[in-house]
Amino acid sequence: ETAMSDSGFTVKTPVTQLNELRQGQVAYVLISQSGPPHCPVFEMACQVDGREFRANGHSKQEAKQEAARLAVAALLNSASAPAAPPAARVAAGSKRSAADAFTSGSSPAKKPRTDHWTPPPLPAPHAPSAPPATRPQLSFLAALPTPPASQQQQKGLPSASELATKNPVSIINELRPNGVTFHLVDTKEAPGRTPRFVMQCVVDGYAYTAEANNKKVAKMRSAQVALREAFHLMSTYCGSGDSASPCQAPAATPTEQSFADSVQRLVRDQFEQLASGLSERLARRKVLAGIVMSRGPDLDPSADLTVVCVTTGTKCLSGQHLDASGSCLLDCHAEVLSRRCLLQFFHHQLATAIKSNSESIFQLATNGSKFCLRPEVSLHLYISTSPCGDARVFAPTDPGAAADASGDATEAANEDEHPTRASRGLLRTKIECGEGTIPVPATLVAQTWDGILGGERLLTMSCSDKVASWCLLDFKAACLAA
C-alpha cells in the first residue's frame, strides 16, 4: 500500500512500513464499531511482537493505518534505545546503528516502557543533486504526536512562550543550524493588485511553501509552516522588533491548520486563474470568499478538495434601486454571493441525484423522503477577512497572554473581558453604498416599500448575522437535520 504525493513520488503507508519491519508477524483485529450510521467509528487493534496498538477511525482502513502508525513509531523508538551491555555489543569495527541492527534481524536492546515516548528523528537530507520535494502529508512521520513540554525542554525544543514571542525563522535556524535554506520561488502579479511573494523553506530536503505581500512576511510564514509540519510546533508569533507581542494562541491542531491552509490556497489560486485575463478594474478585490468541497475524513489534509465557487464584493445597493422584478442584487458582499452560488450548486446536484443517485453529493435519507449530504462530503466556507458586523467589530485580534507551560493560554486569550457591555451581541445593518455596519435601534419599526422609495434607509442584515442564521436556520441546519 502506497500513496502518491503532490510532488510525484511514492510514499509508503504505515501498514506497508510495518509489514517490512515485521513481515508475516502482524495481525489486525476489529475491536468494535460505534457511532451513527452516517458517521461510524471503528476501533482496530494492531498486534505485533506481543504488543497491541489500538486506534479509531471513521473507516476500517483509516483505523488500520492509524494503529499501524502507532506500532511503527513504537518499534522505531525501541530501535533507537541505548546500546546493549558490552558483552552483547557487536564487534568494535562495526559502525551499524541501533536501527540498522534492528532492521537486519538482530535483537535490539530493550528500552524501559514509559508513559511518554519520543518520535524518531527527521529523515536525513537528500543528495544535493536531488531537487527539494514537498513533504508528503500522508507520511506517518508528519502525524506523530508532539512530545510533552518537559521532553521538549530536555531535547532543546522551544517552549510555548518562545514560540509566541520569537521569530520562527530564528527558531528553525537554531533547530537546524546548517540544514535550512530559503528560496523565493515565484512572484504573483495581477493588474491593480499588490504583488504576492511565494517563499520556500527547505529543511532536510523537504520544501514548505507560504506566500505574503512582502518577502519578509512570506519567509516568516514559510518557517511557521516548516515548524508545524516537520517539528509539530505551532508558532503564534506575529510581531517584529523589540515591540513584538504574541498573537492569540490558535485553537486548531497542526492537522486542522494544514487543512485550512489548503482551502485558502485553493480559493486564492482559483481567483488568480480567473482574474489573470481580466482588466485592471475587474481584477481588483478587497474581500475574497469561496466554498470548497472535500471528500474524505473531516479536516484531513489528504482529502479530495474541489472549489465550488469563488466570489468577491463589499457593497450594498441603496433603497432607491429596489426592483420588484428581482433583477437587482441588493447585497453583493463576497460571502453572501458564495451562498447564492452554493444554492445553485445544490439545485444542480439535486437534479443529478434524481437522475443518477451515485453521481451526486446527495443521497436519500433513511426515511426515504428527503435528500441529505453523503457522509464523506463536507463543505467549507473561506473568507479572507472577518464578516462585517460583530465578527469584525469584536474580532479576536488583540494580543493574548503568552502561552505558559500549563497550556491554558488559549482559553485565557479567547475569554471576553467585557461580555456584558451593551455593544456586544447587537444586530447590525450594512451602510448603503458603502462599507461598515451600524447597530439596529431597539425602537425599529417595520420597513415598508413606499417608505424606502420615499427616502428611508434600507436595512440590510450584516454578514455576521447572516452567517449565524445560515448555521441555525438555513441550509446547514437542513443538511444536519436530514
C-alpha positions in Angstrom: 0.0 0.0 0.0 1.5 3.3 -1.1 0.3 6.8 -1.6 1.3 9.3 -4.3 2.2 12.8 -3.1 1.7 16.1 -5.0 5.4 16.2 -6.0 5.0 12.9 -7.9 7.0 10.4 -5.7 5.5 7.4 -3.9 5.2 7.4 -0.1 4.8 4.2 1.9 1.8 3.9 4.2 2.3 2.9 7.8 0.8 -0.6 7.0 3.5 -1.1 4.3 6.3 0.1 6.6 5.1 -2.2 9.4 5.0 -5.2 7.1 8.5 -4.5 6.0 9.7 -4.3 9.6 7.8 -7.4 10.8 7.0 -9.5 7.7 4.4 -12.1 8.5 4.2 -11.2 12.2 1.5 -8.6 12.1 -2.2 -9.2 12.8 -5.1 -6.7 12.7 -8.3 -7.2 14.7 -11.5 -5.2 14.5 -12.4 -4.5 18.2 -15.6 -2.6 18.0 -17.9 -0.4 15.8 -19.9 2.5 17.3 -21.4 5.8 16.2 -24.4 6.6 14.0 -24.8 5.0 10.5 -23.8 8.2 8.7 -20.6 8.7 10.8 -19.4 5.3 12.2 -16.3 4.9 14.4 -14.2 1.8 14.1 -11.7 0.6 16.7 -8.9 -1.5 15.2 -6.1 -3.3 17.0 -2.6 -4.0 15.6 -0.9 -6.9 17.2 2.9 -7.2 16.8 5.7 -8.6 19.0 3.2 -9.5 21.7 2.0 -5.9 22.0 -1.3 -4.4 20.9 -1.8 -0.9 19.5 -5.4 0.4 19.2 -6.7 3.3 17.2 -10.0 4.7 16.0 -11.2 6.0 12.6 -14.3 6.7 10.5 -13.4 3.7 8.3 -11.7 0.4 8.9 -8.9 1.4 6.6 -8.3 4.6 8.4 -8.3 2.9 11.8 -5.9 0.2 10.5 -3.5 2.8 9.2 -3.5 4.7 12.5 -2.9 1.6 14.5 0.0 0.6 12.2 1.4 4.1 12.5 1.5 3.8 16.3 3.1 0.4 16.1 5.8 1.6 13.6 6.6 4.6 15.8 6.9 2.4 18.9 9.2 -0.1 17.1 11.4 2.7 15.7 11.6 4.3 19.2 12.7 0.9 20.7 15.2 0.5 17.9 16.8 3.9 18.8 17.2 2.9 22.5 20.7 2.9 24.2 23.1 0.2 23.2 23.2 -3.1 25.0 25.9 -4.0 27.6 29.4 -4.6 26.2 29.0 -8.4 26.2 26.1 -8.1 23.8 27.6 -5.5 21.5 28.8 -6.2 18.0 32.4 -6.1 17.1 34.2 -2.8 17.6 34.8 -2.4 13.8 31.1 -2.4 13.0 29.6 1.0 12.6 26.0 -0.1 12.3 23.5 2.0 14.2 20.8 0.5 16.5 18.2 1.0 13.8 20.4 -0.9 11.3 20.9 -3.8 13.7 17.1 -3.8 14.3 16.1 -4.0 10.6 18.8 -6.6 9.9 17.2 -9.1 12.3 19.3 -8.8 15.5 17.7 -8.4 18.8 17.5 -4.7 19.8 18.1 -3.5 23.4 15.0 -3.4 25.4 14.0 0.1 26.4 12.0 0.5 29.7 8.4 1.4 28.9 7.4 4.9 30.0 4.3 7.0 29.8 5.7 9.1 27.0 7.8 8.3 24.0 9.9 10.4 21.7 9.2 10.4 18.0 12.0 9.2 15.7 14.3 11.9 14.2 13.5 13.5 10.9 14.8 11.8 7.7 18.4 12.7 6.6 18.8 15.4 3.9 18.6 14.2 0.3 21.6 14.4 -2.0 22.4 17.9 -3.2 21.6 16.9 -6.8 18.1 16.0 -6.0 15.5 18.8 -6.0 13.7 19.6 -2.8 10.5 17.7 -2.5 7.3 18.8 -0.8 6.9 16.9 2.4 4.1 14.4 1.9 1.2 15.0 4.3 0.3 11.3 4.3 3.6 10.2 5.8 3.3 8.8 9.3 6.2 10.9 10.5 4.1 14.1 9.9 1.4 12.8 12.1 3.4 11.7 15.1 2.2 13.3 18.4 4.0 16.2 19.9 6.2 15.2 22.9 5.2 16.7 26.3 6.5 20.1 27.3 9.0 18.5 29.7 10.5 16.4 27.0 10.6 19.4 24.6 12.7 21.3 27.1 15.1 18.3 27.6 15.6 18.0 23.8 16.2 21.7 23.3 12.9 22.4 21.6 11.5 25.9 22.2 8.9 26.4 24.9 5.4 27.7 24.3 6.3 31.2 25.3 9.3 31.2 22.9 7.0 30.1 20.1 4.8 33.1 20.8 7.5 35.8 21.1 10.4 34.6 19.0 10.7 34.8 15.2 10.1 31.4 13.7 13.0 32.0 11.3 15.3 32.2 14.3 13.8 29.1 15.9 14.1 26.9 12.8 17.7 28.1 12.3 18.5 27.1 15.8 16.9 23.7 15.3 18.8 23.1 12.1 21.9 25.3 12.1 23.2 24.0 8.7 20.1 22.5 7.2 17.7 25.4 6.4 17.6 27.5 3.2 15.0 30.0 2.0 14.2 30.5 -1.7 11.9 33.0 -3.5 10.2 30.7 -6.0 7.6 33.0 -7.5 6.1 36.5 -7.6 2.4 36.6 -8.3 1.4 39.9 -10.0 -2.0 41.0 -11.2 -3.3 44.3 -12.6 -4.4 46.6 -9.8 -3.2 44.3 -7.0 -0.3 44.2 -4.7 2.2 41.5 -5.8 2.4 38.4 -3.6 5.7 36.6 -3.0 5.9 32.9 -2.7 8.8 31.7 -0.4 10.1 28.2 0.2 11.7 27.0 3.4 13.8 23.9 2.7 14.5 21.7 5.7 16.2 18.3 5.5 15.4 18.1 1.8 11.7 18.9 2.2 10.2 22.2 1.0 7.5 24.2 2.8 5.8 27.0 0.9 4.0 30.1 2.0 3.1 33.5 0.4 2.5 37.0 1.6 2.5 40.6 0.3 6.2 41.1 1.2 9.2 38.8 1.2 9.9 39.2 4.9 6.5 38.0 6.0 6.5 35.2 3.4 9.8 34.0 4.8 8.4 34.0 8.3 5.2 32.2 7.3 7.2 29.5 5.4 9.2 29.0 8.6 6.0 28.6 10.6 4.7 26.0 8.1 8.0 24.1 8.5 7.9 24.2 12.3 4.3 22.9 12.2 4.8 20.2 9.6 8.3 19.0 10.4 8.7 19.6 14.2 5.0 19.6 15.2 5.4 23.1 16.8 2.7 25.7 16.5 4.3 29.2 16.2 2.0 32.0 17.3 4.5 34.8 16.6 3.0 37.8 14.7 5.2 40.8 15.6 8.6 42.1 14.8 11.2 44.1 16.5 11.5 44.9 20.2 7.8 45.6 20.5 6.8 42.1 19.3 4.0 40.6 21.2 2.5 37.1 21.0 -0.7 36.5 19.0 -3.6 34.7 20.4 -2.7 31.0 20.6 -4.6 29.1 17.8 -7.2 26.6 18.9 -6.5 24.5 15.8 -4.3 21.4 15.7 -1.4 21.2 13.2 -3.6 18.9 11.0 -6.5 21.3 11.1 -4.3 24.2 10.3 -2.8 22.4 7.3 -6.3 21.7 6.1 -7.3 25.4 6.5 -4.2 26.4 4.6 -5.1 24.0 1.7 -8.6 25.5 1.5 -7.2 29.1 1.4 -4.6 28.2 -1.2 -7.2 26.6 -3.5 -9.6 29.6 -3.4 -6.8 32.1 -3.9 -5.3 30.1 -6.8 -8.7 29.8 -8.5 -9.3 33.5 -8.2 -5.9 34.4 -9.6 -6.5 32.0 -12.5 -9.9 33.6 -13.3 -8.6 37.2 -12.9 -5.5 36.7 -15.0 -7.3 37.6 -18.2 -9.4 40.5 -16.8 -8.8 44.2 -17.0 -7.3 46.1 -14.1 -10.7 47.4 -13.0 -12.3 44.0 -12.8 -9.3 42.2 -11.2 -9.4 44.4 -8.1 -10.9 43.0 -5.0 -10.9 43.7 -1.2 -12.7 40.7 0.1 -12.4 37.2 -1.3 -14.7 34.3 -0.4 -15.2 30.8 -1.7 -16.6 27.4 -0.8 -14.6 24.3 -1.1 -16.0 20.8 -1.0 -14.0 17.9 0.5 -14.5 14.2 0.1 -12.9 12.0 2.8 -12.3 12.2 6.6 -13.3 15.5 8.1 -10.4 18.1 8.2 -8.0 15.6 6.7 -5.3 17.3 4.6 -5.2 14.3 2.2 -9.0 14.6 1.4 -10.0 15.4 -2.2 -10.7 19.1 -2.4 -12.8 20.8 -5.1 -13.6 24.5 -5.4 -17.3 25.1 -5.7 -17.3 28.9 -6.2 -15.1 32.0 -5.8 -16.7 35.4 -5.2 -15.7 39.0 -4.4 -17.6 42.1 -3.3 -18.1 44.6 -0.5 -21.0 46.8 -1.4 -24.8 47.0 -1.0 -27.3 48.9 -3.1 -29.3 51.8 -1.7 -33.1 51.6 -1.3 -33.7 53.7 -4.4 -32.5 50.9 -6.6 -35.2 48.4 -5.3 -36.6 46.4 -8.2 -39.8 44.3 -7.9 -38.7 42.1 -10.8 -35.8 40.7 -8.8 -33.2 41.7 -11.4 -31.0 43.6 -8.9 -28.8 42.1 -6.2 -29.0 44.3 -3.1 -26.3 42.6 -1.1 -23.2 41.9 -3.0 -20.8 41.0 -0.2 -18.5 38.2 -1.1 -19.8 35.6 1.4 -23.4 36.3 0.5 -22.6 35.7 -3.2 -20.9 32.5 -2.2 -24.1 31.3 -0.6 -26.0 32.1 -3.7 -23.6 30.1 -5.8 -23.8 27.2 -3.3 -27.6 27.1 -3.6 -27.3 26.9 -7.3 -24.8 24.1 -7.0 -27.2 22.3 -4.6 -30.0 22.6 -7.2 -27.8 21.1 -9.9 -26.7 18.2 -7.6 -30.3 17.5 -6.5 -31.3 17.2 -10.2 -28.4 14.9 -10.7 -29.4 12.8 -7.6 -32.9 12.3 -9.0 -31.5 11.0 -12.3 -28.4 9.1 -11.0 -28.1 9.0 -7.3 -24.5 7.6 -7.4 -23.1 10.7 -9.2 -24.5 13.3 -6.8 -23.2 14.6 -3.4 -26.7 13.9 -2.1 -28.3 10.6 -1.2 -31.7 9.6 0.1 -32.1 9.9 3.8 -33.0 6.9 6.0 -36.7 7.8 5.8 -36.6 7.8 2.0 -38.5 11.1 1.7 -35.6 13.6 1.8 -32.1 14.0 0.5 -29.1 14.6 2.6 -25.4 15.1 2.1 -23.3 11.9 1.8 -21.3 11.3 5.0 -17.9 11.7 3.3 -18.8 15.1 1.8 -18.1 18.3 3.7 -18.4 22.0 2.7 -16.1 24.7 3.9 -16.6 28.5 3.6 -13.4 30.6 3.2 -13.5 34.4 3.8 -10.3 36.5 3.5 -11.5 38.7 6.4 -13.9 38.6 9.2 -17.5 39.1 8.2 -18.9 42.5 8.7 -20.8 43.0 11.9 -20.0 41.7 15.4 -17.5 39.2 14.0 -15.4 42.1 12.6 -16.0 44.6 15.4 -15.0 42.2 18.1 -12.6 40.0 16.1 -10.0 38.2 18.4 -7.0 40.1 17.0 -5.8 41.7 20.3 -2.6 40.1 21.5 -3.3 37.5 24.1 -1.1 36.4 27.0 1.9 34.4 26.3 1.3 30.7 26.5 2.7 29.1 29.6 3.8 25.5 30.3 0.3 24.6 31.5 -1.2 25.2 28.1 -4.1 27.4 29.3 -3.2 30.4 27.2 -5.8 29.6 24.5 -8.7 29.7 26.9 -7.4 33.0 28.5 -7.0 34.6 25.1 -10.5 33.5 23.9 -12.2 34.9 27.0 -14.2 38.1 26.5 -13.1 40.6 29.2 -16.3 42.6 28.8 -19.2 40.2 27.9 -21.9 42.4 29.5 -21.2 45.6 27.5 -24.2 47.0 25.7 -22.3 46.9 22.4 -22.0 43.1 22.4 -24.3 40.8 20.5 -26.3 43.5 18.7 -28.0 43.1 15.4 -26.3 45.3 12.8 -27.1 46.6 9.4 -24.9 47.5 6.5 -24.3 51.0 5.3 -25.9 51.7 1.9 -23.5 52.2 -1.0 -20.5 51.9 1.4 -18.7 49.6 3.9 -19.2 49.0 7.6 -22.2 48.3 9.8 -24.3 50.2 12.5 -26.4 48.8 15.3 -30.1 48.3 14.7 -32.1 50.6 17.1 -34.3 48.9 19.6 -37.3 51.0 18.6 -37.1 50.0 15.0 -40.5 49.9 13.1 -41.3 47.7 10.2 -39.9 48.8 6.9 -42.3 49.5 4.0 -41.8 49.5 0.3 -43.1 53.0 -0.2 -41.2 54.3 2.8 -37.9 53.1 1.4 -38.7 54.5 -2.0 -39.6 57.8 -0.2 -36.1 58.1 1.3 -35.9 55.8 4.3 -32.7 53.9 4.8 -32.8 50.3 3.6 -31.7 47.9 6.4 -29.6 45.0 5.2 -28.6 42.4 7.7 -24.8 42.2 8.5 -22.8 39.3 7.2 -22.1 38.2 10.8 -25.8 37.9 11.5 -26.4 36.2 8.1 -23.7 33.5 8.6 -25.2 32.8 12.1 -28.7 32.4 10.6 -27.3 30.1 7.9 -25.8 27.8 10.6 -29.0 27.6 12.6 -31.9 28.2 10.2 -30.7 27.7 6.7 -29.1 25.0 4.5 -26.5 23.9 7.1 -29.2 23.1 9.7 -31.3 21.4 7.0 -28.4 19.2 5.9 -27.6 18.3 9.5 -31.3 17.6 10.4 -31.7 15.3 7.4 
